[in-house]
Amino acid sequence: MKAKREIPCATCGKPTEYFTEPTGPFCSTRCQMIDLGKWLGEEYRVSEPLRPDHFAEFEQLDGELDRPE
C-alpha cells in the first residue's frame, strides 16, 4: 500500500491528498472555482503556443507516469 501523497492546494496552500480528492489538486470546490475564475479573467494565461521542441526532452521517457493504484 502506498503512503498518502499530500501536496499543498494550488489555490490556498492547505495540505490536500492529491489523488483522493475529487477536486485535486485543490482542497475544495471553492478553491477549484477560484482558480477557474482566474483563468477566465485572464489572470493566468499561456505565454506562447507550445512547439514540438518544448517536448523534446520527454520523447525518450519509457513506461507509464506515476499513477495511483
C-alpha positions in Angstrom: 0.0 0.0 0.0 1.4 3.4 -1.0 1.7 6.2 1.5 -0.7 9.0 1.1 0.7 11.8 -1.0 -0.1 15.2 0.4 0.5 18.4 -1.6 -0.4 22.0 -1.0 -3.7 23.1 -2.6 -2.9 25.1 -5.8 -5.0 28.0 -4.6 -4.8 28.3 -0.8 -1.9 26.1 0.1 -3.8 23.9 2.6 -2.4 20.3 2.6 -4.6 18.0 0.5 -4.3 14.4 -0.7 -4.0 14.9 -4.5 -5.2 11.5 -5.6 -8.1 11.0 -3.2 -9.8 14.4 -3.5 -12.3 14.6 -6.4 -11.2 18.3 -6.8 -7.4 17.6 -6.8 -5.1 19.4 -6.9 -7.4 21.7 -4.9 -8.7 21.1 -1.4 -12.3 22.1 -2.2 -14.7 23.1 -4.9 -14.3 26.7 -3.7 -10.6 26.7 -4.4 -11.2 25.0 -7.8 -13.7 27.7 -8.8 -11.3 30.5 -7.7 -8.7 29.0 -10.0 -11.1 28.7 -12.9 -12.1 32.4 -12.3 -8.5 33.4 -12.6 -8.2 31.6 -15.9 -11.4 33.1 -17.2 -10.4 36.5 -16.0 -7.1 36.1 -17.9 -5.0 36.5 -14.7 -3.4 33.2 -15.9 -2.5 32.7 -19.5 -0.3 30.6 -21.7 2.6 32.9 -22.7 3.2 31.4 -26.1 1.9 28.4 -28.2 3.7 25.1 -27.5 6.1 24.0 -30.1 7.4 20.4 -30.8 10.8 21.4 -29.3 9.1 22.0 -25.9 8.5 18.3 -25.7 11.9 17.1 -27.0 13.3 16.3 -23.5 10.3 14.0 -22.8 10.5 11.9 -26.0 13.0 9.4 -24.5 10.8 8.6 -21.5 9.9 4.9 -21.2 6.9 3.5 -19.3 4.0 4.9 -17.5 3.8 8.0 -15.5 3.5 7.5 -11.7 -0.2 6.9 -11.2 -2.1 5.7 -8.1 -3.1 2.1 -7.9 
